[in-house]
Amino acid sequence: MSGKSLGDWAYLISIVIAVLAGLAAPMATSAWVTLLLVILGVVVGLLNITEKETQAFLIASIALVVASTAAFSTLNLVVSPLGTILDAIVKNIAIFVAPAAIIVAVKAVASMASNK
């Protein structure tokens, strides 16, 4: 299995885990899920994001992390537990994306430093 293929699988598995864990949010999420999302985020950051994709990925990462701070739980006033579930899904995706963003950002800084 090539590195790119492994990274593609890591991305797909992460999204599935983030959604499934979000759907289970009213029952609580395991710390193991968080650890797994972080590890998969590292894999994706190392293997999937090319230098050409760096800027778009980092901007999207910022948007996801900011969105994860939204108070989706207020939707529970209308349809319970929809807000809790959406909140958990977005937070899980942010947990997955954050380590990938750190790796991509460090790679970008290293690339800029070596070009001087």
N, CA, C and O atoms as a Tinker XYZ file with bonds, in Angstrom:
   464  protein
     1  N      0.852000   -1.182000    0.000000    73     2
     2  CA     0.000000    0.000000    0.000000    64     1     3
     3  C      0.894000    1.239000    0.000000    63     2     4     5
     4  O      1.786000    1.364000    0.839000    81     3
     5  N      0.656000    2.149000   -0.933000    73     3     6
     6  CA     1.468000    3.359000   -1.018000    64     5     7
     7  C      1.099000    4.337000    0.095000    63     6     8     9
     8  O      0.042000    4.230000    0.718000    81     7
     9  N      2.002000    5.295000    0.327000    73     7    10
    10  CA     1.756000    6.294000    1.366000    64     9    11
    11  C      0.509000    7.108000    1.087000    63    10    12    13
    12  O     -0.260000    7.408000    2.001000    81    11
    13  N      0.304000    7.469000   -0.180000    73    11    14
    14  CA    -0.879000    8.253000   -0.564000    64    13    15
    15  C     -2.154000    7.449000   -0.312000    63    14    16    17
    16  O     -3.143000    7.981000    0.191000    81    15
    17  N     -2.120000    6.178000   -0.663000    73    15    18
    18  CA    -3.281000    5.319000   -0.439000    64    17    19
    19  C     -3.570000    5.174000    1.056000    63    18    20    21
    20  O     -4.727000    5.226000    1.474000    81    19
    21  N     -2.532000    4.995000    1.849000    73    19    22
    22  CA    -2.699000    4.912000    3.301000    64    21    23
    23  C     -3.297000    6.210000    3.849000    63    22    24    25
    24  O     -4.177000    6.182000    4.708000    81    23
    25  N     -2.813000    7.336000    3.348000    73    23    26
    26  CA    -3.350000    8.630000    3.766000    64    25    27
    27  C     -4.804000    8.805000    3.370000    63    26    28    29
    28  O     -5.594000    9.368000    4.127000    81    27
    29  N     -5.163000    8.319000    2.175000    73    27    30
    30  CA    -6.558000    8.391000    1.719000    64    29    31
    31  C     -7.462000    7.575000    2.642000    63    30    32    33
    32  O     -8.538000    8.031000    3.031000    81    31
    33  N     -7.022000    6.383000    2.984000    73    31    34
    34  CA    -7.792000    5.531000    3.907000    64    33    35
    35  C     -7.896000    6.169000    5.280000    63    34    36    37
    36  O     -8.956000    6.133000    5.904000    81    35
    37  N     -6.795000    6.757000    5.759000    73    35    38
    38  CA    -6.804000    7.411000    7.073000    64    37    39
    39  C     -7.828000    8.540000    7.087000    63    38    40    41
    40  O     -8.546000    8.718000    8.071000    81    39
    41  N     -7.898000    9.308000    5.990000    73    39    42
    42  CA    -8.864000   10.402000    5.899000    64    41    43
    43  C    -10.295000    9.858000    5.941000    63    42    44    45
    44  O    -11.126000   10.334000    6.714000    81    43
    45  N    -10.569000    8.868000    5.112000    73    43    46
    46  CA   -11.913000    8.301000    5.049000    64    45    47
    47  C    -12.331000    7.704000    6.395000    63    46    48    49
    48  O    -13.445000    7.936000    6.865000    81    47
    49  N    -11.444000    6.945000    7.001000    73    47    50
    50  CA   -11.738000    6.330000    8.304000    64    49    51
    51  C    -11.977000    7.403000    9.361000    63    50    52    53
    52  O    -12.860000    7.255000   10.206000    81    51
    53  N    -11.209000    8.464000    9.319000    73    51    54
    54  CA   -11.366000    9.551000   10.301000    64    53    55
    55  C    -12.725000   10.208000   10.215000    63    54    56    57
    56  O    -13.357000   10.474000   11.237000    81    55
    57  N    -13.176000   10.470000    9.002000    73    55    58
    58  CA   -14.484000   11.108000    8.835000    64    57    59
    59  C    -15.587000   10.177000    9.336000    63    58    60    61
    60  O    -16.514000   10.621000   10.013000    81    59
    61  N    -15.492000    8.892000    9.007000    73    59    62
    62  CA   -16.489000    7.923000    9.475000    64    61    63
    63  C    -16.496000    7.858000   11.001000    63    62    64    65
    64  O    -17.560000    7.871000   11.620000    81    63
    65  N    -15.307000    7.787000   11.607000    73    63    66
    66  CA   -15.213000    7.739000   13.073000    64    65    67
    67  C    -15.777000    9.007000   13.691000    63    66    68    69
    68  O    -16.507000    8.941000   14.680000    81    67
    69  N    -15.444000   10.174000   13.113000    73    67    70
    70  CA   -15.924000   11.444000   13.651000    64    69    71
    71  C    -17.448000   11.507000   13.627000    63    70    72    73
    72  O    -18.069000   11.967000   14.585000    81    71
    73  N    -18.047000   11.045000   12.535000    73    71    74
    74  CA   -19.511000   11.077000   12.429000    64    73    75
    75  C    -20.146000   10.057000   13.376000    63    74    76    77
    76  O    -21.093000   10.379000   14.093000    81    75
    77  N    -19.625000    8.831000   13.380000    73    75    78
    78  CA   -20.196000    7.805000   14.263000    64    77    79
    79  C    -20.058000    8.184000   15.733000    63    78    80    81
    80  O    -20.990000    8.000000   16.516000    81    79
    81  N    -18.898000    8.712000   16.106000    73    79    82
    82  CA   -18.703000    9.142000   17.499000    64    81    83
    83  C    -19.620000   10.322000   17.817000    63    82    84    85
    84  O    -20.109000   10.446000   18.940000    81    83
    85  N    -19.853000   11.191000   16.825000    73    83    86
    86  CA   -20.778000   12.300000   17.024000    64    85    87
    87  C    -22.208000   11.826000   17.230000    63    86    88    89
    88  O    -22.942000   12.371000   18.055000    81    87
    89  N    -22.595000   10.806000   16.475000    73    87    90
    90  CA   -23.941000   10.248000   16.642000    64    89    91
    91  C    -24.107000    9.601000   18.012000    63    90    92    93
    92  O    -25.213000    9.544000   18.550000    81    91
    93  N    -23.004000    9.113000   18.572000    73    91    94
    94  CA   -23.035000    8.496000   19.901000    64    93    95
    95  C    -22.834000    9.529000   21.009000    63    94    96    97
    96  O    -22.829000    9.179000   22.189000    81    95
    97  N    -22.670000   10.786000   20.640000    73    95    98
    98  CA   -22.343000   11.848000   21.608000    64    97    99
    99  C    -23.273000   11.930000   22.807000    63    98   100   101
   100  O    -22.799000   12.149000   23.921000    81    99
   101  N    -24.573000   11.763000   22.625000    73    99   102
   102  CA   -25.420000   11.844000   23.818000    64   101   103
   103  C    -25.061000   10.781000   24.869000    63   102   104   105
   104  O    -25.422000   10.902000   26.040000    81   103
   105  N    -24.345000    9.742000   24.427000    73   103   106
   106  CA   -23.945000    8.683000   25.367000    64   105   107
   107  C    -22.486000    8.836000   25.804000    63   106   108   109
   108  O    -21.983000    8.002000   26.557000    81   107
   109  N    -21.813000    9.863000   25.356000    73   107   110
   110  CA   -20.408000   10.170000   25.673000    64   109   111
   111  C    -19.458000    9.499000   24.684000    63   110   112   113
   112  O    -19.755000    8.440000   24.132000    81   111
   113  N    -18.320000   10.135000   24.478000    73   111   114
   114  CA   -17.309000    9.646000   23.553000    64   113   115
   115  C    -16.071000    9.235000   24.329000    63   114   116   117
   116  O    -15.696000    9.882000   25.306000    81   115
   117  N    -15.454000    8.181000   23.900000    73   115   118
   118  CA   -14.279000    7.633000   24.553000    64   117   119
   119  C    -13.033000    8.465000   24.256000    63   118   120   121
   120  O    -12.910000    9.070000   23.191000    81   119
   121  N    -12.126000    8.479000   25.207000    73   119   122
   122  CA   -10.828000    9.132000   24.999000    64   121   123
   123  C    -10.049000    8.401000   23.905000    63   122   124   125
   124  O     -9.200000    8.997000   23.242000    81   123
   125  N    -10.339000    7.104000   23.717000    73   123   126
   126  CA    -9.675000    6.340000   22.664000    64   125   127
   127  C    -10.068000    6.854000   21.288000    63   126   128   129
   128  O     -9.255000    6.830000   20.363000    81   127
   129  N    -11.289000    7.314000   21.144000    73   127   130
   130  CA   -11.728000    7.887000   19.868000    64   129   131
   131  C    -10.923000    9.142000   19.571000    63   130   132   133
   132  O    -10.472000    9.343000   18.443000    81   131
   133  N    -10.743000    9.976000   20.568000    73   131   134
   134  CA    -9.953000   11.193000   20.397000    64   133   135
   135  C     -8.528000   10.860000   20.012000    63   134   136   137
   136  O     -7.979000   11.451000   19.082000    81   135
   137  N     -7.922000    9.913000   20.720000    73   135   138
   138  CA    -6.552000    9.504000   20.405000    64   137   139
   139  C     -6.454000    8.964000   18.984000    63   138   140   141
   140  O     -5.516000    9.297000   18.261000    81   139
   141  N     -7.401000    8.144000   18.581000    73   139   142
   142  CA    -7.400000    7.594000   17.230000    64   141   143
   143  C     -7.529000    8.700000   16.186000    63   142   144   145
   144  O     -6.839000    8.666000   15.167000    81   143
   145  N     -8.399000    9.676000   16.424000    73   143   146
   146  CA    -8.554000   10.797000   15.484000    64   145   147
   147  C     -7.269000   11.612000   15.379000    63   146   148   149
   148  O     -6.907000   12.059000   14.290000    81   147
   149  N     -6.578000   11.809000   16.499000    73   147   150
   150  CA    -5.309000   12.543000   16.478000    64   149   151
   151  C     -4.267000   11.774000   15.662000    63   150   152   153
   152  O     -3.578000   12.359000   14.826000    81   151
   153  N     -4.154000   10.479000   15.899000    73   151   154
   154  CA    -3.180000    9.660000   15.163000    64   153   155
   155  C     -3.483000    9.672000   13.664000    63   154   156   157
   156  O     -2.576000    9.825000   12.845000    81   155
   157  N     -4.746000    9.512000   13.314000    73   155   158
   158  CA    -5.120000    9.547000   11.895000    64   157   159
   159  C     -4.871000   10.927000   11.292000    63   158   160   161
   160  O     -4.505000   11.030000   10.122000    81   159
   161  N     -5.065000   11.983000   12.072000    73   159   162
   162  CA    -4.751000   13.331000   11.602000    64   161   163
   163  C     -3.269000   13.503000   11.302000    63   162   164   165
   164  O     -2.901000   14.152000   10.323000    81   163
   165  N     -2.422000   12.924000   12.141000    73   163   166
   166  CA    -0.974000   12.964000   11.907000    64   165   167
   167  C     -0.639000   12.245000   10.598000    63   166   168   169
   168  O      0.148000   12.744000    9.794000    81   167
   169  N     -1.241000   11.070000   10.392000    73   167   170
   170  CA    -0.995000   10.302000    9.165000    64   169   171
   171  C     -1.401000   11.120000    7.938000    63   170   172   173
   172  O     -0.651000   11.201000    6.965000    81   171
   173  N     -2.569000   11.715000    7.986000    73   171   174
   174  CA    -3.041000   12.518000    6.851000    64   173   175
   175  C     -2.139000   13.734000    6.639000    63   174   176   177
   176  O     -1.814000   14.070000    5.500000    81   175
   177  N     -1.735000   14.388000    7.712000    73   175   178
   178  CA    -0.850000   15.546000    7.588000    64   177   179
   179  C      0.490000   15.195000    6.962000    63   178   180   181
   180  O      1.055000   15.983000    6.204000    81   179
   181  N      0.992000   14.018000    7.280000    73   179   182
   182  CA     2.282000   13.589000    6.731000    64   181   183
   183  C      2.177000   13.081000    5.293000    63   182   184   185
   184  O      3.093000   13.290000    4.497000    81   183
   185  N      1.079000   12.420000    4.957000    73   183   186
   186  CA     1.016000   11.712000    3.678000    64   185   187
   187  C      0.135000   12.346000    2.609000    63   186   188   189
   188  O      0.390000   12.144000    1.422000    81   187
   189  N     -0.872000   13.093000    2.979000    73   187   190
   190  CA    -1.866000   13.511000    1.982000    64   189   191
   191  C     -1.699000   14.919000    1.435000    63   190   192   193
   192  O     -1.989000   15.159000    0.263000    81   191
   193  N     -1.251000   15.829000    2.235000    73   191   194
   194  CA    -1.286000   17.240000    1.827000    64   193   195
   195  C      0.011000   17.611000    1.112000    63   194   196   197
   196  O      1.093000   17.580000    1.700000    81   195
   197  N     -0.120000   17.962000   -0.170000    73   195   198
   198  CA     1.049000   18.351000   -0.956000    64   197   199
   199  C      1.351000   19.834000   -0.722000    63   198   200   201
   200  O      0.539000   20.565000   -0.155000    81   199
   201  N      2.511000   20.253000   -1.162000    73   199   202
   202  CA     2.890000   21.665000   -1.003000    64   201   203
   203  C      1.903000   22.565000   -1.744000    63   202   204   205
   204  O      1.602000   23.667000   -1.286000    81   203
   205  N      1.403000   22.101000   -2.877000    73   203   206
   206  CA     0.433000   22.876000   -3.661000    64   205   207
   207  C     -0.884000   23.065000   -2.902000    63   206   208   209
   208  O     -1.559000   24.078000   -3.085000    81   207
   209  N     -1.252000   22.111000   -2.062000    73   207   210
   210  CA    -2.515000   22.156000   -1.324000    64   209   211
   211  C     -2.398000   22.829000    0.042000    63   210   212   213
   212  O     -3.405000   23.007000    0.727000    81   211
   213  N     -1.206000   23.200000    0.439000    73   211   214
   214  CA    -0.957000   23.689000    1.789000    64   213   215
   215  C     -1.834000   24.874000    2.164000    63   214   216   217
   216  O     -2.496000   24.849000    3.201000    81   215
   217  N     -1.848000   25.913000    1.333000    73   215   218
   218  CA    -2.594000   27.127000    1.684000    64   217   219
   219  C     -4.086000   26.842000    1.839000    63   218   220   221
   220  O     -4.694000   27.259000    2.825000    81   219
   221  N     -4.675000   26.146000    0.887000    73   219   222
   222  CA    -6.114000   25.843000    0.966000    64   221   223
   223  C     -6.414000   24.963000    2.181000    63   222   224   225
   224  O     -7.420000   25.171000    2.858000    81   223
   225  N     -5.551000   23.984000    2.463000    73   223   226
   226  CA    -5.774000   23.103000    3.604000    64   225   227
   227  C     -5.714000   23.888000    4.910000    63   226   228   229
   228  O     -6.551000   23.689000    5.791000    81   227
   229  N     -4.732000   24.776000    5.041000    73   227   230
   230  CA    -4.608000   25.538000    6.288000    64   229   231
   231  C     -5.782000   26.501000    6.481000    63   230   232   233
   232  O     -6.241000   26.691000    7.607000    81   231
   233  N     -6.263000   27.097000    5.424000    73   231   234
   234  CA    -7.432000   27.974000    5.534000    64   233   235
   235  C     -8.661000   27.160000    5.939000    63   234   236   237
   236  O     -9.424000   27.572000    6.812000    81   235
   237  N     -8.849000   26.004000    5.302000    73   235   238
   238  CA    -9.984000   25.142000    5.656000    64   237   239
   239  C     -9.863000   24.661000    7.102000    63   238   240   241
   240  O    -10.865000   24.550000    7.808000    81   239
   241  N     -8.643000   24.377000    7.537000    73   239   242
   242  CA    -8.419000   23.942000    8.919000    64   241   243
   243  C     -8.813000   25.026000    9.910000    63   242   244   245
   244  O     -9.438000   24.747000   10.933000    81   243
   245  N     -8.448000   26.253000    9.603000    73   243   246
   246  CA    -8.823000   27.373000   10.471000    64   245   247
   247  C    -10.347000   27.482000   10.542000    63   246   248   249
   248  O    -10.908000   27.668000   11.621000    81   247
   249  N    -11.010000   27.366000    9.397000    73   247   250
   250  CA   -12.478000   27.448000    9.367000    64   249   251
   251  C    -13.107000   26.341000   10.211000    63   250   252   253
   252  O    -14.062000   26.591000   10.947000    81   251
   253  N    -12.583000   25.133000   10.111000    73   251   254
   254  CA   -13.128000   24.024000   10.900000    64   253   255
   255  C    -12.921000   24.216000   12.392000    63   254   256   257
   256  O    -13.826000   23.963000   13.187000    81   255
   257  N    -11.748000   24.658000   12.768000    73   255   258
   258  CA   -11.474000   24.862000   14.194000    64   257   259
   259  C    -12.347000   25.988000   14.747000    63   258   260   261
   260  O    -12.845000   25.889000   15.868000    81   259
   261  N    -12.535000   27.054000   13.972000    73   259   262
   262  CA   -13.417000   28.137000   14.411000    64   261   263
   263  C    -14.860000   27.640000   14.497000    63   262   264   265
   264  O    -15.565000   27.949000   15.458000    81   263
   265  N    -15.303000   26.871000   13.497000    73   263   266
   266  CA   -16.670000   26.342000   13.512000    64   265   267
   267  C    -16.905000   25.422000   14.701000    63   266   268   269
   268  O    -18.023000   25.325000   15.206000    81   267
   269  N    -15.855000   24.751000   15.143000    73   267   270
   270  CA   -16.017000   23.829000   16.273000    64   269   271
   271  C    -16.298000   24.556000   17.584000    63   270   272   273
   272  O    -16.672000   23.926000   18.573000    81   271
   273  N    -16.124000   25.862000   17.602000    73   271   274
   274  CA   -16.414000   26.634000   18.813000    64   273   275
   275  C    -17.862000   27.134000   18.839000    63   274   276   277
   276  O    -18.306000   27.704000   19.836000    81   275
   277  N    -18.599000   26.917000   17.740000    73   275   278
   278  CA   -19.997000   27.361000   17.675000    64   277   279
   279  C    -20.847000   26.590000   18.675000    63   278   280   281
   280  O    -20.519000   25.464000   19.051000    81   279
   281  N    -21.915000   27.195000   19.088000    73   279   282
   282  CA   -22.801000   26.586000   20.092000    64   281   283
   283  C    -23.948000   25.857000   19.398000    63   282   284   285
   284  O    -25.102000   26.280000   19.471000    81   283
   285  N    -23.617000   24.760000   18.726000    73   283   286
   286  CA   -24.647000   23.965000   18.053000    64   285   287
   287  C    -25.647000   23.399000   19.050000    63   286   288   289
   288  O    -26.785000   23.099000   18.689000    81   287
   289  N    -25.230000   23.254000   20.289000    73   287   290
   290  CA   -26.111000   22.650000   21.292000    64   289   291
   291  C    -27.401000   23.450000   21.503000    63   290   292   293
   292  O    -28.376000   22.910000   22.026000    81   291
   293  N    -27.422000   24.721000   21.105000    73   291   294
   294  CA   -28.663000   25.489000   21.238000    64   293   295
   295  C    -29.761000   24.940000   20.324000    63   294   296   297
   296  O    -30.941000   25.214000   20.542000    81   295
   297  N    -29.380000   24.166000   19.305000    73   295   298
   298  CA   -30.380000   23.523000   18.448000    64   297   299
   299  C    -31.209000   22.502000   19.216000    63   298   300   301
   300  O    -32.286000   22.106000   18.770000    81   299
   301  N    -30.704000   22.076000   20.375000    73   299   302
   302  CA   -31.455000   21.135000   21.206000    64   301   303
   303  C    -32.795000   21.723000   21.648000    63   302   304   305
   304  O    -33.724000   20.980000   21.963000    81   303
   305  N    -32.899000   23.048000   21.674000    73   303   306
   306  CA   -34.155000   23.691000   22.040000    64   305   307
   307  C    -35.238000   23.415000   21.004000    63   306   308   309
   308  O    -36.428000   23.424000   21.319000    81   307
   309  N    -34.811000   23.169000   19.750000    73   307   310
   310  CA   -35.747000   22.912000   18.663000    64   309   311
   311  C    -35.921000   21.408000   18.441000    63   310   312   313
   312  O    -37.040000   20.895000   18.424000    81   311
   313  N    -34.793000   20.714000   18.272000    73   311   314
   314  CA   -34.810000   19.269000   18.018000    64   313   315
   315  C    -33.718000   18.625000   18.868000    63   314   316   317
   316  O    -32.537000   18.664000   18.520000    81   315
   317  N    -34.122000   18.047000   19.960000    73   315   318
   318  CA   -33.146000   17.410000   20.844000    64   317   319
   319  C    -32.924000   15.971000   20.385000    63   318   320   321
   320  O    -33.903000   15.306000   20.047000    81   319
   321  N    -31.739000   15.470000   20.355000    73   319   322
   322  CA   -30.409000   15.970000   20.694000    64   321   323
   323  C    -29.603000   16.399000   19.474000    63   322   324   325
   324  O    -28.382000   16.241000   19.468000    81   323
   325  N    -30.256000   16.945000   18.429000    73   323   326
   326  CA   -29.578000   17.331000   17.190000    64   325   327
   327  C    -28.382000   18.239000   17.437000    63   326   328   329
   328  O    -27.319000   18.029000   16.853000    81   327
   329  N    -28.536000   19.234000   18.287000    73   327   330
   330  CA   -27.444000   20.161000   18.559000    64   329   331
   331  C    -26.240000   19.470000   19.167000    63   330   332   333
   332  O    -25.102000   19.738000   18.782000    81   331
   333  N    -26.487000   18.586000   20.113000    73   331   334
   334  CA   -25.400000   17.847000   20.755000    64   333   335
   335  C    -24.664000   16.983000   19.739000    63   334   336   337
   336  O    -23.435000   16.902000   19.763000    81   335
   337  N    -25.403000   16.345000   18.854000    73   335   338
   338  CA   -24.794000   15.485000   17.837000    64   337   339
   339  C    -23.972000   16.303000   16.848000    63   338   340   341
   340  O    -22.827000   15.955000   16.562000    81   339
   341  N    -24.547000   17.393000   16.319000    73   339   342
   342  CA   -23.794000   18.248000   15.377000    64   341   343
   343  C    -22.547000   18.827000   16.033000    63   342   344   345
   344  O    -21.478000   18.878000   15.423000    81   343
   345  N    -22.694000   19.259000   17.271000    73   343   346
   346  CA   -21.558000   19.806000   18.015000    64   345   347
   347  C    -20.446000   18.767000   18.123000    63   346   348   349
   348  O    -19.278000   19.083000   17.899000    81   347
   349  N    -20.798000   17.547000   18.461000    73   347   350
   350  CA   -19.800000   16.484000   18.618000    64   349   351
   351  C    -19.147000   16.122000   17.288000    63   350   352   353
   352  O    -17.937000   15.897000   17.239000    81   351
   353  N    -19.924000   16.061000   16.214000    73   351   354
   354  CA   -19.354000   15.733000   14.906000    64   353   355
   355  C    -18.343000   16.782000   14.475000    63   354   356   357
   356  O    -17.235000   16.442000   14.060000    81   355
   357  N    -18.711000   18.054000   14.568000    73   355   358
   358  CA   -17.799000   19.132000   14.160000    64   357   359
   359  C    -16.553000   19.154000   15.048000    63   358   360   361
   360  O    -15.443000   19.348000   14.552000    81   359
   361  N    -16.727000   18.960000   16.340000    73   359   362
   362  CA   -15.575000   18.926000   17.241000    64   361   363
   363  C    -14.665000   17.740000   16.926000    63   362   364   365
   364  O    -13.442000   17.880000   16.961000    81   363
   365  N    -15.238000   16.579000   16.620000    73   363   366
   366  CA   -14.432000   15.415000   16.257000    64   365   367
   367  C    -13.645000   15.653000   14.974000    63   366   368   369
   368  O    -12.482000   15.262000   14.877000    81   367
   369  N    -14.271000   16.288000   13.995000    73   367   370
   370  CA   -13.556000   16.603000   12.754000    64   369   371
   371  C    -12.423000   17.587000   13.039000    63   370   372   373
   372  O    -11.335000   17.459000   12.476000    81   371
   373  N    -12.669000   18.566000   13.906000    73   371   374
   374  CA   -11.614000   19.517000   14.280000    64   373   375
   375  C    -10.471000   18.805000   15.006000    63   374   376   377
   376  O     -9.304000   19.138000   14.800000    81   375
   377  N    -10.799000   17.831000   15.851000    73   375   378
   378  CA    -9.761000   17.063000   16.552000    64   377   379
   379  C     -8.903000   16.306000   15.546000    63   378   380   381
   380  O     -7.692000   16.185000   15.736000    81   379
   381  N     -9.505000   15.802000   14.493000    73   379   382
   382  CA    -8.782000   15.100000   13.440000    64   381   383
   383  C     -7.929000   16.057000   12.607000    63   382   384   385
   384  O     -6.788000   15.737000   12.271000    81   383
   385  N     -8.472000   17.221000   12.275000    73   383   386
   386  CA    -7.798000   18.160000   11.383000    64   385   387
   387  C     -6.659000   18.918000   12.080000    63   386   388   389
   388  O     -5.657000   19.242000   11.442000    81   387
   389  N     -6.799000   19.199000   13.364000    73   387   390
   390  CA    -5.804000   20.014000   14.067000    64   389   391
   391  C     -4.377000   19.458000   13.986000    63   390   392   393
   392  O     -3.466000   20.214000   13.647000    81   391
   393  N     -4.138000   18.171000   14.280000    73   391   394
   394  CA    -2.758000   17.687000   14.170000    64   393   395
   395  C     -2.247000   17.692000   12.733000    63   394   396   397
   396  O     -1.062000   17.926000   12.495000    81   395
   397  N     -3.145000   17.434000   11.768000    73   395   398
   398  CA    -2.741000   17.512000   10.362000    64   397   399
   399  C     -2.331000   18.941000   10.021000    63   398   400   401
   400  O     -1.340000   19.154000    9.322000    81   399
   401  N     -3.086000   19.915000   10.508000    73   399   402
   402  CA    -2.768000   21.326000   10.247000    64   401   403
   403  C     -1.432000   21.719000   10.865000    63   402   404   405
   404  O     -0.660000   22.462000   10.259000    81   403
   405  N     -1.159000   21.226000   12.062000    73   403   406
   406  CA     0.128000   21.531000   12.697000    64   405   407
   407  C      1.274000   20.988000   11.853000    63   406   408   409
   408  O      2.264000   21.682000   11.623000    81   407
   409  N      1.141000   19.752000   11.393000    73   407   410
   410  CA     2.201000   19.149000   10.581000    64   409   411
   411  C      2.370000   19.896000    9.270000    63   410   412   413
   412  O      3.498000   20.185000    8.869000    81   411
   413  N      1.279000   20.212000    8.598000    73   411   414
   414  CA     1.351000   20.934000    7.327000    64   413   415
   415  C      1.952000   22.322000    7.539000    63   414   416   417
   416  O      2.756000   22.774000    6.723000    81   415
   417  N      1.579000   22.998000    8.611000    73   415   418
   418  CA     2.130000   24.325000    8.892000    64   417   419
   419  C      3.632000   24.257000    9.168000    63   418   420   421
   420  O      4.391000   25.100000    8.690000    81   419
   421  N      4.059000   23.260000    9.934000    73   419   422
   422  CA     5.497000   23.109000   10.224000    64   421   423
   423  C      6.258000   22.797000    8.939000    63   422   424   425
   424  O      7.345000   23.329000    8.718000    81   423
   425  N      5.690000   21.933000    8.087000    73   423   426
   426  CA     6.334000   21.634000    6.805000    64   425   427
   427  C      6.433000   22.893000    5.941000    63   426   428   429
   428  O      7.441000   23.102000    5.265000    81   427
   429  N      5.390000   23.734000    5.960000    73   427   430
   430  CA     5.401000   24.973000    5.176000    64   429   431
   431  C      6.464000   25.936000    5.688000    63   430   432   433
   432  O      7.177000   26.555000    4.898000    81   431
   433  N      6.571000   26.064000    7.008000    73   431   434
   434  CA     7.583000   26.944000    7.593000    64   433   435
   435  C      8.981000   26.416000    7.240000    63   434   436   437
   436  O      9.860000   27.195000    6.873000    81   435
   437  N      9.184000   25.119000    7.347000    73   435   438
   438  CA    10.489000   24.526000    7.022000    64   437   439
   439  C     10.819000   24.759000    5.555000    63   438   440   441
   440  O     11.966000   25.045000    5.213000    81   439
   441  N      9.820000   24.639000    4.686000    73   439   442
   442  CA    10.036000   24.870000    3.257000    64   441   443
   443  C     10.415000   26.317000    2.988000    63   442   444   445
   444  O     11.315000   26.593000    2.194000    81   443
   445  N      9.719000   27.252000    3.657000    73   443   446
   446  CA    10.048000   28.674000    3.470000    64   445   447
   447  C     11.434000   28.988000    4.030000    63   446   448   449
   448  O     12.168000   29.784000    3.444000    81   447
   449  N     11.793000   28.387000    5.131000    73   447   450
   450  CA    13.100000   28.639000    5.727000    64   449   451
   451  C     14.219000   28.086000    4.856000    63   450   452   453
   452  O     15.295000   28.681000    4.789000    81   451
   453  N     13.990000   26.969000    4.192000    73   451   454
   454  CA    15.044000   26.380000    3.366000    64   453   455
   455  C     15.178000   27.083000    2.025000    63   454   456   457
   456  O     16.192000   26.904000    1.350000    81   455
   457  N     14.190000   27.881000    1.611000    73   455   458
   458  CA    14.239000   28.606000    0.350000    64   457   459
   459  C     14.976000   29.935000    0.456000    63   458   460   461
   460  O     15.207000   30.589000   -0.561000    81   459
   461  N     15.344000   30.342000    1.650000    73   459   462
   462  CA    16.005000   31.636000    1.833000    64   461   463
   463  C     17.469000   31.544000    1.560000    63   462   464
   464  O     18.181000   32.543000    1.666000    81   463
